[in-house]
Amino acid sequence: MRIAVIADIHGNLPALEAVLEALDTLQPDQIVVSGDVVDGGPDSAACWERVKQIGCPVLRGNHERYVFDYGTERADPLWATPQFGPLQYTRNSMSDEQIKEIAALPTSWQSPAAPGLLIVHASARRDSDSVLPHTPIEYLDEMFAGVDDSLIIRSHNHICSTRDWRGKRIVTTGAVGLSLDGCPQAKFCVLTQDIQGHWRVDHRAIKYDVDAAVRRFTESGYLDATGPLGRLFVREVATGSNHVVPFLRYLGPHRQGASLEIVEAALNEFYAGMMI
């Protein structure tokens, strides 16, 4: 049994196409998309349609939730401010039918054909949990309470990793469309089960046309529409490194929801500080 798990595409169509081309050669028995197909890059709707064409299980990630919650009572009020232009762009680029489809996605995948395996986006508890090398065991107990599977595959943090947890393995896949490990390639993982039922996990990195992906940010009108966070997302694609979350932390709660001019000034401060 061979299963390919791809995730965190984030509207990066060239990266997705490169991975699907590699999977055409690999011919796994099963493909599972473990969330965050949309939001971040300019081609969320196209990526969603391309993923549907595969006909494989697709899980809901936190960015799918942001998109279908946007404009509802469940939305964070900050999402309507100018600094969240990328989310607004993504929501406006997708049809009502597509929004219904992503809202109906499941949050986990298991199969009788793959005993002992659980696939989620972030954790068994919610779609936004982080599993890092320093995450305490007690936190993992809360994230995966009641999970008996020996192998847990997750995504969300965009960097390939493996954690041992109480006799089980928790593997993070890496990201197809927004790599954050300093290497701007498309990452995914392949699971292979031997005849004894043991799983081997191989992380894969695929070169793709990063320049074409970066051009899409301009050609699509995305950069003109999305403001400071849009520029941060294109830097992530171009460099394969983390910009959005560090900037939002730098911005801090006292400046979140501020005017676009204040956010622009903060972004200049942020990058000036990085160059010191």
C-alpha angles and dihedrals in degrees: 000000000000122000127184116205118198128177149152095051091154098189095306102138099177090054092048093049091051092053093047090051089053090049090052086062096041094048099199119195090237138015120202123188107207101199147281097082089150142048127047102059131055100256106060096133092048092048091051092051091047092051091050089055090062090064093216133131112283123194128208116250130194091264092056086054092050090053098048093040093051111112093017132101088261093063122106106246089230090068090073093057122098093253090068094060094134092060091046091049091051094049092049092048094057127075124238088250092054090049090053090050096053091044089057095054119121122243099223142026131214131158137192085228090062107042117189094024128115123180121194136156100241109340141331088260104052144341098254105053117124123217109198133167090262098043105129118246089237090060090051089052088059095044094051103028111160095012112138098173114116094217123046118186117196139160129188100106094069095220123097113244145146128218128187112222123180094321094320133099124234111196125189113207105210122232133289098201108019110037111185102185097089093262113101097212132114112263131200138144137239123211120203123188118204126212091269089058096251119141126226117196121206122186115214131199120196126194114230137172099282091172090058090050091051092048090055089065089064101032093052094051089243096128093051091050104041108052125200098349091051089057090050092053092052089051089054091053093045097047104025089229138116119270111136101060095041090052094049088051090049090049089056129191094287091065101033110111090025124138120286090250092057092047091049090051090048090052090054089049090049095055093041088056092049090057095055 
